[in-house]
Amino acid sequence: MRIAVYWDIDGTLLLSPPGRADLYRSTIASLGGTPVLPSQPRDGLTDRRVGELYLDAAGMPLALIDDFLAELDRQSVAYYVEHPREQMPGALAAVADVAGRGWRQAVMSGNTPTRIRTKLATAGIDPDLFDPATSVSGGSSVTGVTWADKPVGSPVTTSWWSSGTPRTISWRRGRPMPR
């Protein structure tokens, strides 16, 4: 069995500080709408689902979602080239260590593939270090799965770094996570 490490981007490989630009709002404006902040929580949702929430809040047809995602990609490239995200401390060393062990690396994100590659590349992390065939992008998915969508009792596997040592654990959702 070959080991695979799935990395999240925001808050794992890249710092995710509050107060970032709201590219979803500016995308609505670019499509001719009046941006309205959706009342629903957006953390953990895919770009597609967040786009649907913004379109709905602005009173725009959900049929515009593909146009929304294309414009979001365009704006993201322009924005992150000028305002690159910062790497999480130790992220590049962790990615290099995993590569040195010969383990497969992949990204699991709710972002579109363009936004994944742009965020990583502009932060100085080569997106080609991650296997695109294994990576998961919920950014274009109609029914992207979030952790909250997994039923209680379903298997969950995660990896993280503690004291410079990679550790992978598996447990069942709804039960305490092992330490």
N, C-alpha and C positions, 0 to 999 in steps of 0.2 A: 504494500500500500504506500503510495506516495503522499507525503504530507503537503497540504495546501493551507496557506494562511490567507484569510480574507481580511482586508483592511477597510475600515470605514474612512471617510475623508475628513469631514468636518468634526473637529474635536478629537480626532485620533491622529491622523497624519498632519493635519493643518489646524492651527489655532482658529477658534471660532468665537471671536470677541463680540460682545453686544455692540449695537450701533452701526452695523455694516449697512451698506447701501441696499435699499429694497428694490432689486431689479425687477421683481414681479410687478410692483406699482408702476415703474417707468415703462414696462412692457405694455401694460394696459393703456397708458397714455399714448404710446406709439401707435397702438391699434385704434386710436380715436375715442377711447373711453375715458371716463372720469374715475381715477383710482379710488377705491374704497377698501379699507382694510377689512378682510373677512373676520367675522366674529369667532369662527372656529379656530382651535389650536392648529398650528401648521407643522410643529416639530415632528419629525419622523415620517412625514408624508413625502411622496414622490413629487418631482417637479410637475408632472402632469396633473396630479391631484391638487396641488397648491394652485396651479394655473386655473383649474376648474373652479376652485373656490373664489379666486380673484375675479374671474369672468362673471360668475354668478353674483358676487357682491356688487360688481359694476353694472349689473343688468344687461350684460352682453351675452349673446348666444354661445352655448358650449360648443357649437359647431366650429368656432374659431380656435379651438384648442391646438390644432396643428400649426396654425399661423402664430399663435401665442408662443409655442415652444420654439419655433424657428427664430422668432424675434428675441426671445429670451436667450437663446444660444448666441445670436449676433451681439446682443448687448453685453453678455457675459464675457465674450472674447475681448471686446473693446475695453470693458471695465477692468478686468483682471490683468490685462497687459499694462495698464496705467497704475493699478492698485493691487499688486500681487498679494496673495495670502501669505502668511508666515508659517513656516514649518513648526510643528509641535517640537519642543526640545527633545532631542534624541530620536526623532522619527527617521531621519535619513540613516543614522547608524543602525537602527532596528531593521530597516528595509535591507540595508547592505548585509547585515548579519544573516538574515533569512536567506538572501540570495547566495551567500557564501556557504550555507548549509545544503544548497541544492534543492530547497523546498520551492514548490510552486507558489507564486504570489498572485493574488487577485484583489480586485476592488469590489466591494458591495456597497452600492450607493443608490439613493433615490434620485440623484442627478442624471441628466441626459449624458450620453457618452461625450458629447462636445464639452459640456461643463466639467465633467470629470477630468478629461485630458487638459483642459485649459487651467483649471485650478492647480493641478499637480505641476504642470510644466512651468507656469509663472511663479510657483513657489520654489522652483529649483529641484523638483523631484521628477525624474524621467518617467513619463507614463508608460513607456515601453518595458519597464521593469515588471509590469503586471500583465498576466496572461489574459488577453481579451476573450479567449474562448471560455475561460473559467469565470471571468468577472461577471458581475451582475449589476445591471443598470435598470432601476425601476423608473427612470426618468421619462421613458416613453410608454411605460406599461399602463394599461387601463386599470388593471387590478393589482398594482404593486403591493407586495406583502410587507407589512411592517411587523415589528416584534409584537405589537399589541394584537395583530391579526392572528398570530399563532395560537391555536387552542391550548388551554391548560393541559399539561401532560405530554405535549409534543416535544420531541428532542430538539435541543438547542446546543450548538457548539460555538464557542467563541475563543479567541486568542487575545492575550494581552501580554505586556511586558512588565515584569516586576523585578527590581534590582538587577536589570540588565539580562535577565533570563527569560526566554520565551516560555510561555506556559499555555497549553491548550486544555480546555475542560469541556466536558459535556454534562448536561443535566436536563431535567424535564421542567418545562415552564410551569410555574405555579408552586414549585418546591424551592427551598432556599438554595442559592447558588453556592457550590462548594468553595472553600477558601484554599 
